[in-house]
Amino acid sequence: MELMSVNQHQLLSKIATGDGHGENSPYFDGWKAYENDPFHPTKNPNGVIQMGLAENQLASDLVQHWLTNNPGASICTPEGVRAFKAIANFQDYHGLPEFRKAVAKFMARTRGNRVTFDPDRIVMSGGATGAHEVTAFCLADPGDAFLVPTPYYAGFDRDLRWRTGVELVPVICESGNDFKLTRKALEEAFEKAEKDKIKIKGLLITNPSNPLGTMMDRETLRIVVSFINEKQIHLVSDEIYAGTVFGEPGFTSIAEIIEQERDIECDRDLIHIVYSLSKDMGFPGFRVGIIYSYNDAVVNCARKMSSFGLVSTQTQYLIASMLSDDEFVEGYLEGSAKRLGKRYEVFCRGLAQVGIKCLASNAGLFLWMDLRRLLKNATFEAEMELWRLIIQQVKINISPGSSFHCSEPGWFRVCYANMDDRTVEVSLARMHNFVHQNTQTKKSCNYRNLRLSFSSRRLDDFMLSPHSPFPQSPLVKAST
């Protein structure tokens, strides 16, 4: 058996037998903990609550309402079946013309219509994951690298590196200035890479940021454009959260900088935008990813490579119809922003009641939560110990900052848009209970006595408290 195992291992590729996917990260381990013991309000009330998934479910009813009123948008309904044959047979890697036009129009709308996008530069891919990989294939060779400001999305280690052989070089950003990217940090990372004989081919930014929920201001974007032009490297701007902004200041796309800032040099062939409908519209299952490049050669190559990850024509047909409805799009974006803002305030207020601070933000589907005061020591080992405690005893899956390559231990990403109001209440009650118990045992530095105990009586006491973030909680009403 052992010999067969060795031979089988030798028969497979390095990718198949390697560990480049990055699935051994705490980021993914938290998902597994949830899948093994998922929370349900009645069937499994002590299960793990999933707060590690950046999914936008707060405005799904608006989409469902539109679908109900527009059954002809689907080729799988009596009203739309007449288009079935043409759509089911058609599959061109350029994509349906009406789909590309609708996406270009929607991208402009999520950026305040301050810029326009050319439908002929819209290249589709299987979600932002596929879009990032295709872009990396187009811009870099194996062994080349991209600079990436920290903290950055844990999945980038998979999306850009696993199959392409491209490396990621962190640009260290710190809490002292709210993790804002600076020219100094960019220069230091670039110079270090040069000393290490690493060829930097580009800079990858995420704006709005995942996991911070913050946005780069115009001045920072100007610094970025000046930097990549001076170094003659590419800029990939991940803007998949552009439509999740729920407060001021508004979102500024890199497209606005290169089209409106006339006083800085900009080689447009170096600029590329990755977009998706997974976050803004809450369509992760549709796998609609977009590459928008100002470089003709990249557009041509990416379009050919998109054959390996096309969006189904059925999805294209439906999306084209939905995003062409101006009244719906306007109402959806406004409604989604209001709900995201309200949910953000509820979580911030609830956490503040027990002294937990979060980085001020106004976009995305998550909070960047500061638990540094709960660490035994200011180390990443202590961060992991705290994270395991929260997973195993508090039964909440949040993601530790180390999985996002944060340079400082004690920060955690908390997703709040993938659950209903009742689950929000339960999660906040658990956090309140945890912090209170942690504070009581802090002097002895002993976590072993902490217990998860959330009877309906204690939960009701929390919700009825004058300090509760839910003064008129439907859960309380239902239980009285």
DADAVEN-V166270 format. One record per pair of residues at least 6 apart in sequence whose C-alpha atoms are under 6 Angstrom apart, sorted by the first residue. I is the first residue (numbers start at 0). J is the second residue. D is the distance in Angstrom with one decimal. If there is no record, write none. Layout:
# DADAVEN-V166270
i->I j->J d->D
i->I j->J d->D
This chain:
# DADAVEN-V166270
i->19 j->161 d->5.1
i->20 j->157 d->5.0
i->20 j->161 d->5.5
i->21 j->157 d->5.9
i->26 j->398 d->5.5
i->26 j->402 d->5.8
i->29 j->396 d->5.4
i->33 j->47 d->5.2
i->36 j->46 d->5.3
i->36 j->47 d->5.8
i->37 j->46 d->5.1
i->37 j->47 d->5.1
i->38 j->44 d->5.8
i->38 j->46 d->3.9
i->38 j->47 d->4.9
i->38 j->48 d->5.2
i->47 j->394 d->4.3
i->47 j->395 d->5.2
i->48 j->395 d->4.8
i->49 j->396 d->5.2
i->50 j->396 d->5.2
i->50 j->397 d->5.2
i->50 j->413 d->5.6
i->50 j->414 d->4.7
i->51 j->396 d->5.6
i->51 j->397 d->4.8
i->51 j->398 d->5.7
i->51 j->414 d->5.7
i->53 j->364 d->5.8
i->53 j->414 d->5.6
i->54 j->417 d->5.0
i->55 j->278 d->5.9
i->55 j->281 d->4.8
i->55 j->416 d->5.1
i->55 j->417 d->5.5
i->56 j->416 d->5.9
i->56 j->417 d->5.2
i->58 j->335 d->5.4
i->71 j->78 d->4.6
i->71 j->79 d->4.1
i->72 j->317 d->5.1
i->72 j->320 d->6.0
i->73 j->79 d->5.5
i->73 j->317 d->5.6
i->74 j->80 d->4.6
i->74 j->82 d->5.9
i->74 j->83 d->5.1
i->92 j->306 d->5.7
i->97 j->319 d->5.9
i->98 j->315 d->5.6
i->98 j->319 d->4.5
i->99 j->118 d->5.2
i->99 j->121 d->6.0
i->100 j->118 d->5.1
i->101 j->319 d->5.4
i->101 j->322 d->5.6
i->101 j->323 d->5.6
i->103 j->116 d->5.2
i->103 j->118 d->5.5
i->107 j->114 d->5.9
i->107 j->115 d->5.4
i->109 j->242 d->5.1
i->120 j->291 d->5.7
i->121 j->291 d->5.3
i->122 j->289 d->5.6
i->122 j->290 d->5.0
i->122 j->302 d->5.7
i->123 j->288 d->5.7
i->123 j->289 d->4.7
i->124 j->130 d->5.3
i->124 j->288 d->4.7
i->124 j->289 d->5.8
i->124 j->305 d->5.6
i->124 j->308 d->5.3
i->124 j->309 d->5.3
i->125 j->286 d->4.9
i->125 j->287 d->5.7
i->125 j->288 d->5.4
i->125 j->308 d->4.8
i->125 j->309 d->5.7
i->125 j->310 d->5.9
i->126 j->286 d->4.1
i->126 j->287 d->4.6
i->126 j->288 d->3.7
i->127 j->275 d->5.6
i->127 j->288 d->4.6
i->128 j->158 d->5.5
i->130 j->288 d->5.8
i->130 j->290 d->5.8
i->132 j->158 d->5.5
i->132 j->159 d->5.1
i->141 j->164 d->4.2
i->141 j->165 d->5.0
i->142 j->164 d->5.9
i->142 j->165 d->5.3
i->143 j->165 d->5.3
i->143 j->198 d->5.1
i->144 j->165 d->5.5
i->144 j->166 d->4.4
i->144 j->167 d->5.3
i->144 j->199 d->4.8
i->144 j->200 d->5.8
i->145 j->167 d->5.0
i->145 j->168 d->6.0
i->145 j->199 d->5.7
i->145 j->200 d->5.8
i->145 j->201 d->4.7
i->145 j->202 d->5.2
i->146 j->167 d->6.0
i->146 j->168 d->4.8
i->146 j->169 d->5.8
i->146 j->202 d->4.6
i->147 j->169 d->5.0
i->147 j->170 d->5.6
i->147 j->203 d->5.2
i->148 j->169 d->5.7
i->148 j->170 d->4.3
i->149 j->170 d->5.8
i->149 j->171 d->5.5
i->149 j->172 d->5.6
i->149 j->405 d->5.7
i->150 j->403 d->5.1
i->150 j->404 d->5.3
i->150 j->405 d->4.5
i->151 j->403 d->5.0
i->152 j->209 d->5.7
i->152 j->403 d->5.6
i->153 j->402 d->5.8
i->153 j->403 d->4.9
i->160 j->166 d->5.9
i->170 j->188 d->5.5
i->172 j->178 d->4.7
i->200 j->232 d->5.2
i->201 j->232 d->4.7
i->201 j->233 d->4.1
i->201 j->234 d->5.5
i->202 j->234 d->4.9
i->203 j->234 d->6.0
i->203 j->235 d->4.8
i->204 j->236 d->5.1
i->205 j->236 d->6.0
i->205 j->237 d->4.6
i->206 j->214 d->5.6
i->206 j->238 d->5.2
i->207 j->213 d->5.6
i->207 j->214 d->4.5
i->207 j->240 d->5.7
i->211 j->367 d->5.4
i->212 j->360 d->5.2
i->212 j->362 d->4.9
i->212 j->363 d->4.9
i->213 j->360 d->4.9
i->233 j->269 d->4.5
i->234 j->269 d->5.9
i->234 j->270 d->5.1
i->235 j->271 d->4.9
i->235 j->272 d->5.7
i->236 j->272 d->4.8
i->237 j->272 d->5.9
i->237 j->273 d->4.8
i->238 j->274 d->5.5
i->239 j->274 d->4.6
i->239 j->275 d->5.2
i->240 j->363 d->5.8
i->242 j->279 d->4.9
i->243 j->279 d->5.7
i->243 j->362 d->5.4
i->243 j->363 d->5.3
i->244 j->361 d->5.9
i->244 j->362 d->4.1
i->245 j->336 d->4.6
i->245 j->340 d->5.3
i->245 j->361 d->5.6
i->245 j->362 d->5.8
i->246 j->361 d->5.1
i->267 j->293 d->5.7
i->268 j->293 d->5.5
i->268 j->294 d->4.3
i->270 j->293 d->5.9
i->271 j->291 d->5.8
i->271 j->292 d->4.3
i->272 j->290 d->6.0
i->272 j->291 d->5.0
i->273 j->289 d->5.8
i->273 j->290 d->4.9
i->274 j->288 d->6.0
i->274 j->289 d->4.9
i->275 j->287 d->5.7
i->275 j->288 d->4.3
i->275 j->289 d->5.6
i->276 j->282 d->5.8
i->276 j->287 d->5.8
i->277 j->283 d->4.0
i->345 j->468 d->5.9
i->349 j->468 d->5.3
i->356 j->369 d->5.5
i->357 j->367 d->5.6
i->357 j->368 d->4.4
i->357 j->369 d->5.6
i->358 j->367 d->5.6
i->364 j->414 d->5.8
i->364 j->416 d->5.6
i->365 j->413 d->5.3
i->365 j->414 d->4.1
i->365 j->415 d->5.6
i->366 j->412 d->5.7
i->366 j->413 d->5.1
i->367 j->411 d->5.8
i->367 j->412 d->4.8
i->368 j->410 d->5.6
i->368 j->411 d->5.1
i->369 j->410 d->4.8
i->370 j->409 d->5.1
i->370 j->410 d->5.9
i->371 j->409 d->4.2
i->374 j->381 d->5.8
i->378 j->408 d->5.8
i->379 j->408 d->5.2
i->382 j->408 d->5.9
i->382 j->409 d->5.5
i->389 j->395 d->6.0
i->390 j->396 d->5.5
i->392 j->451 d->5.5
i->393 j->451 d->5.6
i->397 j->413 d->5.4
i->398 j->411 d->5.5
i->398 j->412 d->5.2
i->399 j->411 d->4.5
i->400 j->410 d->4.9
i->400 j->411 d->4.9
